[in-house]
Amino acid sequence: MFKPNTHYYTTTIIIITLTYKRKRREERQPSADTSSSSSSSSSSSSEMDSKSSEQIQLAAILGGDATSFESLISNLMSSSNEQRSQAELLFNLFKQTDPNTLVSKLSHLLHSSPAVEARAMSAVLLRKLLTPSSDESATYIYPRLSPHTQSNLKSILLNCIQREETMSIIKKLCDTVSELAAGILSLSEDNGWPELLPFMFSCVSSDSPKLQESAFMIFAQLSLQVGESFLIPHIKHLHSIFLQCLSSSSTFDVKIAALNAAINFVQCLSTSADRDRFQDLLPLMMQTLTEALNSGSEVSAQEALELLIELAGTEPRFLRRQLVDVVGSMLQIAEAQTLEEGTRHLAVEFVITLTEARERAPGMMRKLPAIMMTRLFAVLMNMLEDIEDDPLWHNADNSDDEDAGETSNYSVGQECLDRLAISLGGNTVVPLASQLLPAYLAAPQWQKHNAALVALAQIAEGCAKVMLKNLEQVVSMVLNSFRDPHARVRWAAINAIGQLSTDLGPDLQNQYHQQVLPALAGAMDDFQNPRVQAHAASAVLNFSENCTPEILTPYLDGIVSKLLVLLQNGKQMVQEGALTALASVADSSQEHFQKYYDAVMPYLKTILVNATDKSNRMLRAKSMECISLVGMAVGKDKFRDDAKQVMEVLMTLQGSQMETDDPTTSYMLQAWARLCKCLGQDFLPYMSVVMPPLLQSAQLKPDVIISSIDSDNEAEDSDDESMETITLGDKRIGIKTSVLEEKATACNMLCCYADELKEGFFPWIDQVAPTLVPLLKFYFHEEVRKAAVSAMPELLRSAKLAVEKGLAQGRNESYVKQLSDYIVPALVEALHKEPDTEICANMLESLNECLQISGPLLDQGQVKTIVDEIKVVITASSNRKIERAERTKAEDFDAEELELIKEENEQEEDVFDQVGEILGTLIKTYKASFLPFFDELSSYLTPMWGKDKTPEERRIAICIFDDVAEQCREAALKYYDTYLPFLFEACHDENPDVRQAAVYGLGVCAEFGGPVFKPLVGEALSRLNVVIQDPNAQQAENVMAYDNAISALGKICVFHRDSINAGQVVPAWLNCLPVKGDLIEAKLVHEQLCAMVERSDMDLLGPNNQYLPKIITVFAEVLCGKDLATEQTVSRMVNLLRQLQQTLPPGFKRGLVETLPEIGCPLGGVGTIRNPKCAPSMQFS
């Protein structure tokens, strides 16, 4: 029933550190491994004829005539799809039937063919056949070759390297040799290719630059694949040849190849001693770069820079000893205006990459002389000045012209400032900005003003903590530029305010709304510059997102009236900006927006109905967004009539044919979901219209192009930013991002519908579950995975509620069990493979919700799988923390780096917090039957009690034991000897949350521990006394621990009365009441007090009822307080007070009223209760 959709395309990729570049793949790389799919014939005889024909052709290829084989290889390169498909079919058949002959013929063609294309294709095909893969049976044929063929193959490949003259083919040959060698050497314990290394050393020492370059290309690849096992034993010799070549070779191609080999070899060195041995190569590496630049060979220089960037990213510690010289050289290149932009950009990229390599060299770049970072910041600021006042920018007819006039320098400067701030932090970057930006703002050139404002916006995310300390200066700097005479500067100032509102909110909104909102409103009056107007409206969105209704409401009259004026403006981009701002303002102000509804909604509906031209698609889409957000803000009652009209329009649109790039689709998906949230169950009639296209969008296949990184048909850089390219090993994976974004939106909307409609969503579960469950492992897009994760408990909840309410179309609890059996194991499996810590925490949270809904339906095997995965999660989290702890030992580690590690570790606490929640749910669900699993987990949990763990880890570990003691009762007594000493110690923990968990646990043990706890009562009283008597016990941060300690003391009074001095301890407990901080414990404690009074507990009342005034006062405070007791307890207290009023002697009542200070809480018929002279403050033990 819940099988995944078979047409849905999924693939699993190994998640590693990836470099993202905007590229489009347009090549058609012939694939020798692609099985052609041929149409099924209705006639079996036709199939037999086809197979017979293939066998005849194959026999001809296998024969002695070389022409047939050469034709096959030629056809593999054909531009004709039919011809190429047939050739691929034959090639694959050849590979399966006779791999020895295939390899021999390819080797012969590579060695002897006069045709360059044939030799090149042979090298590519051999590499594919000889490269080990995860699915070895599909492509890797070397183990299937006879020893004779293997020997001949290796010999021919080395011979071809010697005799081949075409460099492009030599490179392919080197790739083939490297892949084959890596496969052989990784599979055999001995050296399976003893001739290879002597051949490479011979080539390096030859006089032929071609052979030298070939050898270094192979060294470079083998270093990455089998360097540690195959090359490191020859470390001395390799050091010598790298040194010799980098210092004396006369050709740049050889030097670049040697540089590549040396850098790759350094990356495979595992010890600092080995890396130190190669330190003398670093000046020669830099010299290679310098010589290329001095000779005017910038192509070679750029190759060298790219290799050095790779070194900076993977082995930055290698550069540490000569860091000042290396970075200084790179800054010189970046500052050299005579060099090509590409060369200067690569030099900047090198330095930025070093700043980002914080996992391997934390803090290293912050130790550089300050002047170097000042120079880098100045270079980036200089790049931001490279902008032209393009007339297209001032033409507000096209929103795509927003970047008009910006150069590649400008773009690189923006991106690198952002990365620099994030990697180095505010303590380093803000002083650099403070040093340079005032001068830029004071300069006469508008380009400098613009650059300063752009820089502020770019560094805000990474420098937020430090910029918040100088917020007044930052805001003043930006707002002053709202009056700049140049429109682009005013636009940049507005843009900066928008970005700062996001990165520095809500502090900026709380402190400077009186300055910022009027400034943005004023900018909306700039009718001479519609682009500025539109951006001012858009910035309102950023500002209002972090804004409370209380702050925003006083400005609504002015803002809404201006936005309505802009809606009537003829320029479309201004209208779009106004719609975005209105939507955001409505969303932030909520019910306060009702005042403007009648004025705003007619305009919005007019746009929705009339903006039908292709040029107005985005305007109409934004009107949908605005209408739906306004509807949510004002509520169903106000919106109901207009909602029907709006949904009629949306249904008509949904039924029409829309182009694939029409933004209406995505906006409409979100608008429907908001309308559902506003209308609730009233939305159900529209679901049949909404769901089919929504499911279609959620089921979109990722538009993926996978190609070889060494393909001849290399994809060119493109302005098409809808494709994003991931480099993964020797493959490039191009992904159409717009498809992924639509898919993510649709998945989020499905989750919203399930959440909002609850049992009403039931009819769609059978279609939605098979769509979303496979997406738990959709590694192309995080938002898709997050949406799928969030939806899992919502689907289960919908099914369970529908069954319980009889709305499940005849289905019963077995359906919920089926659904649970589909969802829970899938979640656990996805959790096992999830690479992102944040999503890992989300998955655990979702799993916990699923267990709360369907936990009792799980079988023992499923529970075991969950417990086993929890072990894996705890271990993985612990390992990540250990790795971070190792980083703190680095010689350059500093306070800024410590702050970043703390932030990373906070994510681990989220993970462990969710682990605790899951275990709590399992314990509550299965009680004592879960204890065997708890025993398995104890070795993972016990270390979490240690002083070396974070307070949050200790708290969660204690809470897990608390749950065991509370839920398993007698069965948990066997753990008391182990865990109670930890609880006693934790009662004095510095962290109040840990103390709260510990004293709560003591209360649980007092209640359920019986005779096992009895000998420990004295120790427990002593520990609780310290918590309760602490002078700061009732401060806000400590009150929860204080209240739980009081509750625990009360349980000791009830369950262990015979083990305490009741005449002292019970009044001491009474003296602490009422409990007002922890409302859960307050209800329990006050119910206990009520019960004790009802049974006339003599220790509570005291001799001659002397504590009765205190009891009455506690009752009064509870009754006057908010949510301090259940309704039942309140009723019992009122009854008790009435009884006391009737039974107390008149003199006692009169004395009580006259002597107690008033607390102002009249109780009808009881009189005004006053604060008594209560029991003296006592200690207990």
Secondary structure, DSSP 8 states (H G I E B T S, - for coil): -----TT------------EE-B--------TT--------S-HHHHHHHHHHHHHHHHHHHSS-HHHHHHHHHHHT-S-HHHHHHHHHHHHHHHHH-HHHHHHHHHHHHHH-S-HHHHHHHHHHHHHHHS--SSHHHH--GGGS-HHHHHHHHHHHHHHHHH---HHHHHHHHHHHHHHHHHHHHH-SS-S-TTHHHHHHHHHHSS-HHHHHHHHHHHHHHHHHHIIIIIGGGHHHHHHHHHHHHHH---HHHHHHHHHHHHHHHHT--SHHHHHHTGGGHHHHHHHHHHHHHTT-HHHHHHHHHHHHHHHHH-GGGGGGGHHHHHHHHHHHHH-TTS-HHHHHHHHHHHHHHHH-TTTSTTTGGGS-HHHHHHHHHHHHHHHT-B---HHHH-TT-GGGGGTTB-HHHHHHHHHHHHHHHHH-HHHHHHHHHHHHHHHHHSS-HHHHHHHHHHHHHHTTTTHHHHHHTHHHHHHHHHHGGG-SSHHHHHHHHHHHHHHHHHSTTHHHHHHHHHHHHHHHHHTT-TT-HHHHHHHHHHHHHHHHT--HHHHGGGHHHHHHHHHHHHTSS-HHHHHHHHHHHHHHHHHHGGGGHHHHHHHHHHHHHHHHH--SGGGHHHHHHHHHHHHHHHHHH-HHHHHHHHHHHHHHHHHHHHS---TT-THHHHHHHHHHHHHHHHGGGGGGGHHHHHHHHHHHHT----EEEEETT-SS---B-S-TTEEEEEETTEEEEEEHHHHHHHHHHHHHHHHHHHHHGGGGGGGHHHHHHHHGGGGG-TT-HHHHHHHHHHHHHHHHHHHHHHHTT-STT--HHHHHHHHHHHHHHHHHHHHH---HHHHHHHHHHHHHHHHHHGGG--HHHHHHHHHHHHHHHHHHHHHHHHHHHHTTSTT--HHHHHHHHHHHHHHHHHHHHHHHHHHHHHHHHGGGGHHHHHHHHHHHGGGGSTTS-HHHHHHHHHHHHHHHHHHGGGGGGGHHHHHHHHHHHTT-SSHHHHHHHHHHHHHHHHH-HHHHGGGHHHHHHHHHHHHH-TTTTSTTTHHHHHHHHHHHHHHHHH-GGGS-HHHHHHHHHHT----S-HHHHHHHHHHHHHHHHTT-HHHH-GGGTTHHHHHHHHHHHHHSSSSS-HHHHHHHHHHHHHHHHHS-HHHHHHHHHHS-EEEEEETTTEEEE-----------
